[in-house]
Amino acid sequence: MQDRADLTRQASFALGGIGESIPPVAAAFLTEQPMIIVGGTDAAGRIWSSQLVGDPGFLRVPDPRTLLVDALPLAEDPLAEVLAGPATVGMIAIEPTSRRRMRINGRSTPTTGGLRVDLDQVISNCPKYIQKREFRFLSDSGSAPAPGGTRHVSRGTALTPAQQRTLRATDTFFVASSDESGNTDASHRGGNPGFVQVLSPSVMRWPDYVGNAMFLTLGNLELHPAAGLLVPGWDTGSSLHLTGAARTLWDADEIARVPGAQRLVEFTVTGVVEIADAVPLRWSAPNYSRFNPPVS
């Protein structure tokens, strides 16, 4: 993928940012976060992406090769069963307040009320396309089901009209992928509202903007097209989970129609899980990244 994009030289420099342990400054960063994104593969081979949240300090680094997470997904979450046992996971911690992020890939095992992740990769990333937001937590009841009821969950194999509107309006989503051996990675995608195109109830596209040239996600998709997307409800606490298959489009005419696009990624939806009030975390209205290309 790097060769095809003619970015091999730049990529060789960027790949120097991949390590096997968490340096002290990164460990301190993790302890300040209220959220981490996690991707994994279920028993049917589908990849999903989800969010784990907690008061800052719920992420801990007891040693440079280990991450402890004091949170588990909801029972309704598509990764709940996956993370109930040993799993290969890709994770990304993102701090919208300062536009910082880091990726962590490894092998998780459940603990009492959380996860232990033994690390294989620790990856530093640039702050491009992250929208600045401030967070706050609701009371515990803010993410609880309505009295006498259950948390609303909708499942399907295609996008509803409301979910299509959510995607067209979003400025951020997360994508999990893996290589052919199952090594999982999670990444961030951001842009101005409208950067995600919904072509039909089962097909969507987004531009691949100028980045760090690692091509970790696109490289995975070239080897193994399965992918899982998470669209957080920043102001509602909802979570929209999509699973399916993705491919990179290199057609010059198609790319030229999308401002800032270097390539396009087309995603075919095969499964949808939407959870209302999934987390008690809320974020302020965004201050859009100055790197975001305009949307036509």
Backbone bond lengths (Angstrom), bond angles and torsions (degrees), N, CA, C in turn:
res aa  C-N    CA-C-N  psi(-1)  N-CA   C-N-CA  omega(-1)  CA-C   N-CA-C  phi
1 M - - - 1.456 - - 1.528 111.22 -
2 Q 1.321 115.93 -39.06 1.463 119.75 177.45 1.521 111.02 -64.53
3 D 1.330 116.27 -42.36 1.464 120.10 178.60 1.522 110.59 -63.22
4 R 1.312 117.52 -43.79 1.458 120.28 -177.74 1.534 111.04 -64.86
5 A 1.336 116.56 -33.45 1.457 120.54 177.94 1.522 112.34 -83.70
6 D 1.331 116.69 -1.41 1.466 122.54 -179.14 1.526 111.29 58.08
7 L 1.328 115.34 43.93 1.464 120.78 -177.83 1.528 111.15 -129.66
8 T 1.314 117.00 24.99 1.460 120.28 -175.81 1.522 111.92 -60.75
9 R 1.325 116.90 -41.03 1.474 119.80 -177.66 1.520 110.41 -66.71
10 Q 1.335 117.35 -45.68 1.459 120.69 178.25 1.524 110.50 -63.29
11 A 1.330 116.46 -39.41 1.453 120.62 -178.50 1.520 111.98 -64.83
12 S 1.318 117.82 -37.50 1.462 120.27 -179.24 1.516 110.74 -62.00
13 F 1.333 117.17 -32.41 1.464 120.76 176.34 1.523 110.21 -73.59
14 A 1.350 116.74 -44.77 1.460 121.05 -177.48 1.518 111.71 -63.90
15 L 1.329 117.38 -36.04 1.461 120.58 -177.49 1.524 112.40 -66.27
16 G 1.346 115.99 -14.10 1.459 119.43 173.41 1.515 112.65 -66.17
17 G 1.341 116.63 -12.80 1.457 120.80 178.27 1.516 113.81 -83.09
18 I 1.319 118.18 3.01 1.463 121.77 178.22 1.519 109.17 -95.90
19 G 1.326 116.78 122.38 1.456 121.60 178.20 1.517 110.76 -125.26
20 E 1.327 115.40 -173.43 1.467 120.88 -178.94 1.525 112.58 -116.86
21 S 1.329 117.46 -0.08 1.460 120.04 -177.36 1.523 109.71 -144.17
22 I 1.317 115.43 161.04 1.451 122.27 -178.07 1.524 109.63 -94.18
23 P 1.336 118.47 116.82 1.461 119.97 177.40 1.526 110.76 -71.18
24 P 1.329 117.87 161.47 1.475 120.40 -176.16 1.523 114.01 -55.26
25 V 1.328 118.37 -39.88 1.464 119.53 -179.06 1.522 110.91 -65.35
26 A 1.329 117.48 -35.16 1.458 121.32 178.33 1.527 110.82 -73.13
27 A 1.327 117.37 -35.78 1.462 120.95 176.72 1.524 110.08 -61.87
28 A 1.331 116.49 -41.68 1.465 120.37 177.62 1.523 111.00 -64.76
29 F 1.329 116.64 -39.47 1.463 121.37 177.22 1.523 110.69 -58.70
30 L 1.320 117.65 -45.40 1.463 121.35 -177.33 1.524 111.65 -63.03
31 T 1.326 118.00 -38.66 1.467 120.06 -178.35 1.519 112.52 -66.67
32 E 1.334 117.56 -15.52 1.464 121.41 -178.69 1.525 112.96 -91.54
33 Q 1.335 117.15 -6.34 1.467 120.32 -170.73 1.533 112.54 -90.04
34 P 1.363 116.77 143.19 1.462 120.52 174.54 1.528 113.05 -97.51
35 M 1.339 117.08 2.80 1.468 119.79 -173.27 1.516 110.32 -154.69
36 I 1.332 115.88 143.90 1.453 121.28 168.97 1.529 107.48 -140.47
37 I 1.329 115.21 141.46 1.464 121.66 179.04 1.525 107.96 -95.05
38 V 1.328 116.15 139.18 1.464 120.28 -179.39 1.526 109.52 -132.56
39 G 1.321 115.93 139.44 1.453 121.98 175.97 1.515 110.28 -121.23
40 G 1.328 115.83 146.74 1.455 120.73 179.20 1.518 110.89 -161.48
41 T 1.323 116.11 173.96 1.461 123.10 -175.22 1.515 110.23 -115.69
42 D 1.346 116.44 130.49 1.456 119.12 -179.13 1.528 111.45 -85.37
43 A 1.327 115.69 -179.41 1.464 120.88 -174.81 1.519 112.35 -65.03
44 A 1.328 117.29 -21.59 1.465 121.02 179.07 1.525 112.13 -89.67
45 G 1.339 117.16 3.49 1.455 120.68 179.63 1.515 113.94 85.20
46 R 1.337 117.70 6.29 1.456 121.25 178.54 1.521 110.05 -84.73
47 I 1.319 116.85 139.38 1.458 121.45 177.05 1.523 109.10 -96.19
48 W 1.341 115.42 135.77 1.459 122.37 178.20 1.525 109.23 -128.31
49 S 1.304 115.72 157.89 1.459 122.00 175.34 1.519 108.13 -128.42
50 S 1.334 116.75 141.57 1.455 120.88 -178.38 1.525 110.06 -146.47
51 Q 1.335 115.55 177.08 1.462 120.76 178.74 1.518 110.01 -123.40
52 L 1.323 115.40 139.49 1.456 122.84 171.18 1.519 107.22 -114.18
53 V 1.332 116.58 135.78 1.454 119.92 -176.33 1.516 110.36 -131.84
54 G 1.331 115.26 160.04 1.456 122.25 177.09 1.507 109.89 -178.28
55 D 1.313 116.07 166.54 1.463 118.90 175.37 1.521 109.31 -58.65
56 P 1.341 118.32 143.76 1.466 119.35 177.48 1.525 110.76 -48.54
57 G 1.323 115.05 133.70 1.459 122.02 -171.06 1.514 111.78 109.34
58 F 1.360 117.01 -11.55 1.462 118.46 179.04 1.530 111.18 -73.50
59 L 1.341 117.71 -14.68 1.461 122.85 170.83 1.523 107.72 -102.57
60 R 1.330 116.30 126.16 1.470 120.42 -177.51 1.522 110.35 -134.45
61 V 1.318 115.13 148.45 1.470 121.87 -177.60 1.534 107.96 -122.73
62 P 1.345 117.45 89.26 1.464 119.31 -178.34 1.519 113.61 -69.75
63 D 1.339 116.08 -25.06 1.460 121.40 174.03 1.526 107.18 -153.83
64 P 1.329 118.78 163.34 1.468 120.54 -171.67 1.524 115.68 -63.47
65 R 1.335 118.80 -12.14 1.470 121.24 -178.86 1.523 112.47 -110.77
66 T 1.352 117.46 12.19 1.459 120.44 -175.20 1.530 110.49 -137.90
67 L 1.331 115.91 136.07 1.459 122.60 172.03 1.522 108.37 -119.93
68 L 1.333 116.49 130.60 1.453 122.06 174.03 1.520 108.72 -107.70
69 V 1.330 116.00 132.73 1.457 122.37 -178.92 1.524 108.16 -120.42
70 D 1.325 116.41 116.42 1.461 120.38 -179.15 1.525 110.23 -90.66
71 A 1.314 116.70 59.50 1.467 122.71 177.97 1.511 108.84 -164.73
72 L 1.325 115.02 153.61 1.460 122.69 174.99 1.526 108.32 -133.72
73 P 1.326 117.94 156.83 1.464 119.10 177.65 1.521 111.99 -70.19
74 L 1.326 115.32 159.40 1.458 121.02 173.43 1.520 110.50 -59.22
75 A 1.311 116.33 156.99 1.469 120.50 176.89 1.518 111.32 -60.28
76 E 1.347 116.90 -30.55 1.460 121.08 -178.68 1.527 112.73 -80.16
77 D 1.306 117.64 -10.77 1.466 122.74 -175.28 1.532 110.25 -69.58
78 P 1.333 118.67 139.65 1.469 119.77 -179.79 1.521 114.20 -65.29
79 L 1.344 117.99 -13.45 1.461 119.91 177.10 1.529 112.87 -100.27
80 A 1.328 117.53 2.24 1.465 119.59 -176.75 1.526 111.73 -59.07
81 E 1.322 117.15 -48.10 1.466 120.36 -179.05 1.526 111.42 -69.68
82 V 1.332 116.54 -35.90 1.468 120.71 179.42 1.525 110.29 -60.77
83 L 1.347 116.62 -48.09 1.459 120.94 -174.92 1.519 113.04 -81.31
84 A 1.341 117.18 -2.97 1.460 120.36 175.17 1.523 111.91 -74.45
85 G 1.321 116.78 -11.33 1.457 121.96 177.15 1.512 110.31 -135.45
86 P 1.323 117.80 -175.95 1.464 119.60 177.39 1.528 111.12 -59.48
87 A 1.316 117.21 139.60 1.462 120.82 -177.65 1.515 110.13 -151.26
88 T 1.308 115.35 153.75 1.456 121.42 170.26 1.521 107.00 -93.93
89 V 1.332 117.04 125.07 1.464 120.15 -171.85 1.523 110.99 -129.55
90 G 1.329 113.21 150.32 1.453 121.38 167.94 1.511 107.78 -115.17
91 M 1.324 117.74 138.05 1.458 120.97 -175.47 1.528 109.82 -135.66
92 I 1.321 115.88 150.80 1.454 121.02 171.98 1.519 108.62 -139.05
93 A 1.320 115.53 126.94 1.462 122.04 173.29 1.520 106.99 -99.67
94 I 1.320 116.08 126.88 1.452 120.94 -176.81 1.525 108.63 -128.21
95 E 1.322 116.24 137.13 1.454 122.51 179.88 1.526 108.57 -117.08
96 P 1.336 117.58 89.44 1.460 119.10 -178.95 1.529 113.56 -58.57
97 T 1.332 117.21 -26.80 1.459 119.96 -179.52 1.521 111.68 -58.90
98 S 1.342 116.42 -39.03 1.472 120.87 -176.87 1.517 113.02 -117.09
99 R 1.348 117.15 0.87 1.461 122.92 -178.25 1.538 112.13 60.91
100 R 1.319 115.88 37.94 1.464 119.68 174.77 1.529 108.99 -107.28
101 R 1.339 116.01 154.96 1.455 120.38 178.20 1.522 110.19 -156.73
102 M 1.332 116.49 156.81 1.455 121.71 172.18 1.515 108.74 -151.13
103 R 1.326 115.46 146.58 1.453 122.29 -178.98 1.525 109.74 -107.49
104 I 1.332 114.65 143.58 1.458 121.55 -176.53 1.524 107.08 -137.37
105 N 1.313 117.02 121.76 1.462 121.49 -179.98 1.522 109.78 -121.14
106 G 1.321 115.93 138.97 1.457 117.91 -179.64 1.508 112.71 -179.37
107 R 1.332 115.20 -153.87 1.461 122.81 -174.62 1.527 108.85 -121.81
108 S 1.331 115.78 121.49 1.466 120.10 -176.34 1.520 111.24 -101.64
109 T 1.318 114.75 149.26 1.458 122.79 170.82 1.524 107.07 -134.51
110 P 1.332 117.44 142.98 1.467 118.99 -178.93 1.522 111.97 -71.86
111 T 1.318 114.77 145.68 1.459 122.68 172.42 1.530 106.34 -122.01
112 T 1.305 117.16 -177.69 1.456 120.23 176.57 1.524 109.21 -68.82
113 G 1.318 116.19 104.43 1.451 120.41 178.43 1.509 115.62 79.95
114 G 1.335 117.31 13.20 1.455 117.61 -178.51 1.511 113.54 -171.13
115 L 1.337 114.38 -154.01 1.456 122.01 -176.03 1.518 110.45 -136.32
116 R 1.310 115.27 148.69 1.459 122.80 165.59 1.526 106.65 -112.72
117 V 1.326 116.70 128.11 1.459 121.11 179.96 1.531 108.69 -117.77
118 D 1.338 115.30 116.36 1.467 121.04 173.86 1.523 107.29 -88.12
119 L 1.316 115.96 124.49 1.454 121.56 -165.35 1.519 113.50 -86.53
120 D 1.333 114.31 140.14 1.454 122.18 171.20 1.524 111.34 -111.29
121 Q 1.338 116.53 -35.48 1.457 121.30 -178.60 1.525 110.35 -140.62
122 V 1.325 115.30 139.35 1.461 123.40 171.87 1.522 106.08 -128.43
123 I 1.333 116.28 123.63 1.457 120.39 -168.15 1.522 109.86 -127.96
124 S 1.310 116.07 124.49 1.462 120.04 174.50 1.519 109.09 -87.27
125 N 1.344 116.38 146.12 1.458 122.04 -177.29 1.514 110.93 -132.99
126 C 1.341 115.34 159.62 1.457 121.10 177.18 1.532 109.86 -80.35
127 P 1.346 117.85 163.54 1.471 120.98 -175.33 1.521 114.49 -90.20
128 K 1.331 119.24 9.30 1.460 120.61 -175.72 1.529 111.76 -61.93
129 Y 1.335 114.20 144.92 1.459 124.46 171.19 1.532 113.88 67.66
130 I 1.335 117.61 14.67 1.459 121.30 173.73 1.525 108.25 -92.77
131 Q 1.333 116.61 127.16 1.454 120.81 177.86 1.538 108.69 -85.69
132 K 1.313 115.64 134.67 1.463 119.89 -177.00 1.522 109.86 -77.72
133 R 1.327 116.85 130.24 1.459 123.91 179.47 1.520 109.93 -144.11
134 E 1.324 116.20 152.76 1.467 122.90 172.50 1.525 107.92 -107.88
135 F 1.348 116.76 146.13 1.458 119.35 -177.36 1.519 112.36 -111.19
136 R 1.316 114.35 159.29 1.456 122.85 170.76 1.524 107.82 -150.14
137 F 1.331 116.24 154.56 1.456 121.63 175.92 1.512 110.24 -104.40
138 L 1.335 116.68 140.43 1.448 121.76 168.87 1.518 108.78 -79.90
139 S 1.331 115.66 173.08 1.460 118.85 170.56 1.515 108.42 -66.45
140 D 1.328 116.71 166.69 1.467 120.33 -178.91 1.525 111.94 -54.59
141 S 1.337 116.34 -34.12 1.460 118.86 -178.23 1.516 112.37 -68.97
142 G 1.347 116.57 -15.06 1.451 119.02 -177.99 1.510 113.62 -65.25
143 S 1.321 117.91 -22.91 1.465 119.51 179.90 1.521 111.89 -114.19
144 A 1.324 116.31 12.80 1.457 119.86 -177.94 1.522 110.64 -89.06
145 P 1.323 117.83 157.21 1.466 120.32 174.65 1.527 110.95 -62.31
146 A 1.302 115.60 158.87 1.454 120.11 175.99 1.527 109.48 -61.07
147 P 1.346 117.82 148.49 1.472 120.16 -179.61 1.528 111.51 -53.33
148 G 1.327 114.90 130.16 1.450 120.22 178.51 1.513 114.42 76.66
149 G 1.334 116.08 4.77 1.455 118.63 -176.75 1.512 111.95 -128.42
150 T 1.290 115.50 -165.94 1.457 121.38 177.85 1.518 108.79 -125.14
151 R 1.311 115.83 160.27 1.465 120.56 177.28 1.522 109.02 -61.90
152 H 1.336 116.82 135.23 1.462 119.25 -176.89 1.527 109.93 -75.84
153 V 1.323 115.93 125.34 1.461 122.46 177.99 1.522 107.77 -130.95
154 S 1.324 115.99 130.95 1.466 119.76 174.38 1.517 109.14 -117.40
155 R 1.325 115.56 140.02 1.455 121.68 -178.46 1.525 108.99 -128.66
156 G 1.322 116.34 147.80 1.447 119.75 179.16 1.509 111.34 -168.69
157 T 1.310 115.44 -176.18 1.467 121.04 178.65 1.528 111.52 -116.19
158 A 1.332 116.83 2.70 1.461 121.69 177.91 1.522 108.31 -151.04
159 L 1.323 116.32 166.78 1.453 122.42 -176.58 1.531 110.91 -81.34
160 T 1.322 116.14 132.83 1.458 120.68 172.47 1.534 108.84 -75.29
161 P 1.329 118.22 164.26 1.477 119.42 175.43 1.530 112.86 -54.95
162 A 1.341 117.33 -40.58 1.468 119.64 179.36 1.519 111.07 -65.37
163 Q 1.322 118.00 -40.30 1.467 120.98 178.39 1.520 110.94 -66.92
164 Q 1.318 118.01 -35.43 1.458 120.91 175.12 1.520 110.71 -62.34
165 R 1.335 117.32 -41.05 1.466 120.47 177.54 1.519 110.85 -64.68
166 T 1.325 116.99 -38.86 1.469 120.73 177.33 1.522 110.85 -59.34
167 L 1.317 116.77 -44.73 1.462 120.79 -178.71 1.521 111.34 -67.06
168 R 1.303 117.39 -40.09 1.466 120.11 -179.74 1.542 111.39 -66.72
169 A 1.327 116.62 -26.36 1.467 120.60 -177.23 1.520 113.07 -94.07
170 T 1.333 117.71 -12.05 1.460 118.84 -173.00 1.529 112.08 -72.26
171 D 1.338 115.16 152.27 1.464 121.05 174.69 1.523 111.41 -113.76
172 T 1.336 116.43 -1.74 1.469 120.59 -175.92 1.527 109.69 -154.03
173 F 1.319 115.55 139.02 1.463 119.54 165.16 1.520 107.79 -149.26
174 F 1.322 115.97 170.58 1.458 122.12 179.93 1.518 108.30 -122.54
175 V 1.334 116.18 145.01 1.459 120.92 -177.11 1.524 109.25 -129.57
176 A 1.330 116.06 128.87 1.463 122.65 175.38 1.517 108.78 -106.20
177 S 1.324 115.70 142.07 1.464 122.10 -179.84 1.520 107.99 -147.33
178 S 1.330 116.11 172.52 1.463 119.31 176.09 1.511 109.62 -150.12
179 D 1.326 115.78 161.54 1.456 119.31 173.98 1.527 109.51 -83.99
180 E 1.317 116.72 -176.46 1.462 119.65 -175.63 1.526 112.61 -69.29
181 S 1.342 117.46 -13.36 1.468 120.76 178.06 1.523 112.86 -95.91
182 G 1.342 116.80 -0.44 1.455 120.43 177.98 1.505 115.20 92.47
183 N 1.343 118.30 4.39 1.459 120.85 176.73 1.530 108.62 -71.40
184 T 1.316 116.54 120.69 1.462 122.02 -167.03 1.514 111.59 -101.64
185 D 1.333 115.02 150.07 1.462 122.71 179.70 1.523 107.86 -140.11
186 A 1.324 117.12 149.72 1.462 121.90 174.98 1.513 108.47 -127.84
187 S 1.319 115.86 140.13 1.459 120.73 -175.24 1.526 110.26 -139.97
188 H 1.324 114.53 167.78 1.463 123.56 -177.62 1.520 109.99 -109.77
189 R 1.315 116.77 142.86 1.454 122.10 171.26 1.525 108.38 -131.81
190 G 1.336 116.30 131.98 1.451 119.99 -178.22 1.512 111.72 -142.09
191 G 1.313 115.80 159.64 1.454 122.58 178.46 1.514 109.32 178.76
192 N 1.306 117.14 178.61 1.457 120.39 175.61 1.529 110.12 -68.60
193 P 1.339 118.55 151.65 1.463 120.12 176.58 1.530 110.69 -50.96
194 G 1.320 114.94 133.47 1.457 120.81 -175.26 1.510 113.14 103.44
195 F 1.352 117.27 -8.73 1.468 117.95 -179.36 1.527 111.60 -70.49
196 V 1.336 117.40 -20.76 1.461 121.09 172.52 1.523 107.97 -92.31
197 Q 1.307 116.51 124.58 1.462 122.22 177.36 1.531 109.07 -101.40
198 V 1.327 116.11 130.28 1.455 121.16 174.96 1.519 107.48 -104.01
199 L 1.312 117.05 111.45 1.457 122.36 -174.99 1.520 113.06 -89.49
200 S 1.326 116.50 -25.79 1.461 122.21 179.20 1.522 107.05 -165.77
201 P 1.319 119.14 176.10 1.466 120.11 177.99 1.529 114.16 -62.15
202 S 1.325 117.76 -11.77 1.467 118.96 -179.11 1.527 114.10 -128.50
203 V 1.326 118.32 4.31 1.469 120.30 -178.38 1.524 109.94 -134.40
204 M 1.327 116.02 132.19 1.456 122.79 176.58 1.517 109.46 -138.06
205 R 1.323 115.28 160.16 1.470 121.37 178.87 1.522 109.67 -136.73
206 W 1.315 114.56 153.41 1.461 119.79 169.99 1.526 109.15 -145.07
207 P 1.330 117.32 154.43 1.460 120.88 179.09 1.521 111.34 -80.00
208 D 1.312 115.72 145.63 1.458 121.14 169.95 1.526 106.49 -98.44
209 Y 1.340 115.96 107.55 1.452 121.61 -176.86 1.530 111.17 -83.96
210 V 1.332 116.09 172.07 1.462 121.45 175.34 1.530 108.87 -58.32
211 G 1.335 116.64 128.96 1.460 120.76 -178.96 1.512 111.67 -137.56
212 N 1.328 115.01 -146.75 1.465 119.66 -175.92 1.522 113.04 -89.46
213 A 1.338 117.42 0.67 1.466 123.79 176.19 1.525 114.13 68.30
214 M 1.345 117.56 13.57 1.462 118.44 174.48 1.527 111.41 -69.28
215 F 1.330 117.12 -37.20 1.463 123.12 -179.36 1.527 112.11 58.42
216 L 1.337 116.33 35.76 1.461 118.35 -179.45 1.528 111.26 -65.70
217 T 1.338 116.49 -43.42 1.460 118.99 179.13 1.516 111.64 -70.00
218 L 1.332 117.09 -50.27 1.462 119.41 -177.95 1.529 111.57 -65.61
219 G 1.316 117.01 -33.34 1.460 119.73 175.60 1.517 111.86 -64.40
220 N 1.346 115.70 -43.49 1.461 119.07 175.64 1.526 111.42 -59.18
221 L 1.337 116.10 -45.72 1.463 119.94 -176.74 1.518 112.11 -65.35
222 E 1.329 116.74 -29.50 1.463 119.88 176.61 1.526 110.91 -66.01
223 L 1.346 115.53 -33.90 1.464 120.58 -179.37 1.522 112.51 -88.33
224 H 1.336 115.51 -32.18 1.470 120.93 -171.35 1.522 107.34 -151.37
225 P 1.328 119.19 98.65 1.467 121.78 -169.48 1.530 116.09 -67.63
226 A 1.327 118.71 -12.31 1.461 119.68 -178.56 1.521 111.12 -61.40
227 A 1.331 116.52 141.48 1.459 121.14 179.86 1.517 109.49 -153.40
228 G 1.341 115.13 158.52 1.457 121.07 176.24 1.511 110.24 -133.49
229 L 1.326 117.24 133.38 1.456 122.52 -177.61 1.524 110.24 -113.19
230 L 1.323 115.56 146.46 1.458 122.47 171.52 1.516 108.35 -126.14
231 V 1.332 116.40 127.43 1.458 122.62 173.02 1.527 107.00 -114.78
232 P 1.343 117.61 105.39 1.469 118.91 -179.64 1.517 111.10 -75.20
233 G 1.328 115.86 145.57 1.455 120.41 169.30 1.520 108.13 -88.00
234 W 1.307 116.53 92.44 1.464 120.98 -171.86 1.531 112.41 -57.16
235 D 1.325 117.13 -38.01 1.463 120.53 -176.11 1.527 113.13 -102.28
236 T 1.329 117.78 -2.24 1.465 120.84 -178.07 1.520 113.57 -120.68
237 G 1.329 118.08 -18.05 1.458 120.98 -176.12 1.515 114.25 79.55
238 S 1.324 116.94 7.31 1.465 119.71 178.63 1.526 110.57 -78.92
239 S 1.316 115.78 167.70 1.462 120.27 174.80 1.521 108.87 -139.23
240 L 1.323 115.10 130.56 1.460 122.21 177.41 1.520 107.63 -112.17
241 H 1.332 116.48 113.13 1.456 123.33 -177.14 1.523 108.95 -106.64
242 L 1.322 116.81 129.97 1.460 121.94 177.69 1.524 108.99 -125.24
243 T 1.309 116.90 141.32 1.459 121.12 172.62 1.521 108.64 -129.14
244 G 1.329 115.74 151.27 1.459 119.79 -178.68 1.514 110.79 170.23
245 A 1.324 115.49 -145.61 1.462 121.48 -177.50 1.521 109.01 -134.15
246 A 1.337 115.68 145.38 1.466 120.87 -177.31 1.519 110.49 -129.58
247 R 1.333 115.04 152.79 1.456 120.49 176.07 1.520 108.86 -144.29
248 T 1.328 115.69 151.89 1.459 122.00 179.27 1.520 109.81 -90.43
249 L 1.335 115.84 133.21 1.462 122.05 177.86 1.519 109.30 -104.75
250 W 1.330 116.11 131.73 1.463 121.70 -177.34 1.531 112.04 -114.14
251 D 1.321 118.06 7.84 1.456 121.23 -177.19 1.530 110.85 -64.95
252 A 1.320 116.88 117.86 1.462 121.82 -173.46 1.525 112.49 -61.60
253 D 1.324 117.65 -38.59 1.462 120.13 -179.29 1.529 111.33 -66.47
254 E 1.329 116.19 -42.92 1.461 120.22 178.05 1.527 110.72 -63.67
255 I 1.324 116.09 -43.87 1.469 120.59 -178.14 1.525 110.50 -63.76
256 A 1.323 117.45 -39.40 1.468 121.58 -177.13 1.519 112.52 -63.00
257 R 1.315 118.25 -20.91 1.463 121.58 -179.78 1.528 112.44 -78.32
258 V 1.333 117.66 -10.61 1.460 121.61 -175.01 1.527 109.35 -115.73
259 P 1.324 118.90 110.24 1.469 120.87 -178.07 1.520 112.42 -55.20
260 G 1.326 116.07 131.63 1.456 121.58 175.75 1.510 115.57 81.96
261 A 1.315 118.05 -7.68 1.465 120.14 -175.70 1.519 111.05 -74.76
262 Q 1.322 116.36 134.16 1.456 122.69 170.97 1.528 110.50 -96.23
263 R 1.306 114.71 -29.91 1.451 125.22 176.79 1.519 106.74 -152.95
264 L 1.313 118.43 171.83 1.458 123.07 172.88 1.523 108.72 -123.19
265 V 1.313 115.79 147.96 1.458 120.95 175.00 1.521 107.60 -117.75
266 E 1.320 115.74 127.38 1.471 121.29 178.98 1.518 108.83 -109.15
267 F 1.317 115.19 129.25 1.463 121.67 -175.20 1.522 109.28 -119.60
268 T 1.320 116.40 127.34 1.461 122.20 177.01 1.526 108.83 -103.48
269 V 1.307 116.05 119.82 1.465 122.64 -176.53 1.522 110.34 -80.37
270 T 1.337 116.07 131.54 1.470 120.48 173.70 1.526 112.05 -120.95
271 G 1.336 117.38 -14.50 1.460 120.69 179.30 1.515 111.01 -152.47
272 V 1.331 116.26 142.16 1.463 122.49 -178.80 1.523 109.09 -135.55
273 V 1.335 115.68 132.43 1.463 121.41 170.29 1.522 106.98 -131.52
274 E 1.320 117.43 122.62 1.461 121.95 177.12 1.524 108.77 -119.47
275 I 1.334 116.02 126.60 1.461 122.00 -176.76 1.522 108.60 -119.32
276 A 1.322 116.42 121.21 1.458 120.94 176.42 1.528 109.37 -80.64
277 D 1.332 116.94 145.69 1.472 121.56 177.83 1.524 111.18 51.12
278 A 1.326 116.26 45.34 1.469 120.34 -177.02 1.523 112.21 -70.18
279 V 1.331 117.02 -33.48 1.462 121.03 -177.32 1.529 109.43 -137.70
280 P 1.345 118.01 153.90 1.465 121.21 178.77 1.527 112.51 -89.14
281 L 1.320 116.64 20.96 1.460 122.43 -177.18 1.526 109.33 -99.74
282 R 1.330 116.16 133.47 1.458 121.51 177.94 1.526 108.98 -128.91
283 W 1.326 115.29 149.09 1.457 121.39 -177.33 1.528 109.66 -126.87
284 S 1.313 115.62 151.84 1.457 121.17 -179.68 1.525 111.00 -73.24
285 A 1.333 115.65 171.15 1.464 120.38 174.38 1.520 108.75 -60.33
286 P 1.335 117.90 148.79 1.465 120.45 -172.05 1.522 113.78 -80.44
287 N 1.323 113.69 149.32 1.465 122.59 163.81 1.528 104.62 -105.20
288 Y 1.327 116.53 106.36 1.456 120.26 -169.73 1.529 112.16 -67.05
289 S 1.317 115.03 145.10 1.458 121.24 179.34 1.524 110.36 -62.56
290 R 1.314 116.10 139.14 1.470 120.55 178.28 1.530 110.94 -69.66
291 F 1.316 117.58 -12.96 1.463 120.97 179.06 1.534 112.52 -84.12
292 N 1.337 116.88 -13.19 1.461 118.90 -176.96 1.522 110.69 -62.56
293 P 1.319 118.82 124.05 1.462 120.63 173.08 1.535 110.48 -66.74
294 P 1.319 117.35 156.95 1.466 119.10 175.42 1.519 110.40 -65.92
295 V 1.310 115.52 159.90 1.461 121.76 177.81 1.522 107.75 -110.21
296 S 1.318 115.53 127.07 1.469 119.48 -178.12 1.522 111.46 -75.16
